Amino acid sequence: MKPKLYFGHTVDIYNTPKEQELIAAIERALPEYEVENPNHPLHEEGYQQYKKEKSSGMKYYFEKVLPNMNAGVFQPFADGMFGAGVFGEAKFLHEQGKPIYEITLEGVVSTLKLDASRALNVEETRKRVYKK
């Protein structure tokens, strides 16, 4: 069984051809891993349950999903900034000593060097994702 690689990406590309392109690029660049996509009905269910029970859907990923991952690959917005949740997930895995990578919207994978100046706050992230 291959080690698991978490694919943290912006929700605005969920269920789009771009999401599938990026997964294919990850599989080519990091074939030693099995990609775990948070955009899966099982994870949506867990997120909604946590949102209801613990008032934070994101806690689901930090408590149930990420601890079982061996590495992560994270997609920033086109300008190189990371959404708050995606950056938090990358930081979590990094603090666990797990390898983390970045994938651009063009599908280029490289080692991610965490830099807090590239992280948006929750409000900034929501504006970009939901165009509000």
QUIGIWO-V662365 format. One record per backbone hydrogen bond with DSSP energy under -1.0 kcal/mol. CO is the residue of the C=O (numbers start at 1). NH is the residue of the N-H. Records with the same first field share a line. If there is no record, write none. Layout:
CO->NH + NH
This chain:
3->34
4->70 + 71
5->36
6->73
8->75
10->13
11->14
13->16
16->20
17->21
18->22
19->23
20->24
21->25
22->26
23->27
24->28
25->29
26->30
30->33
34->5
36->7
38->40
40->44
41->45
42->46
43->47
44->48
45->49
46->50
47->51
48->52
49->53
50->54 + 56
57->60
58->62
59->63
60->64 + 65
61->66
65->68
66->69
71->6
72->101
73->8
74->103
77->80
81->77
82->120
83->87
84->88
85->89
86->90
87->91
88->92
89->93
90->94
91->95
93->98
94->97
99->72
100->112
101->74
102->110
104->107
108->104
110->102
115->118
116->119
118->82
121->125
122->126
123->127
124->128
125->129
126->130
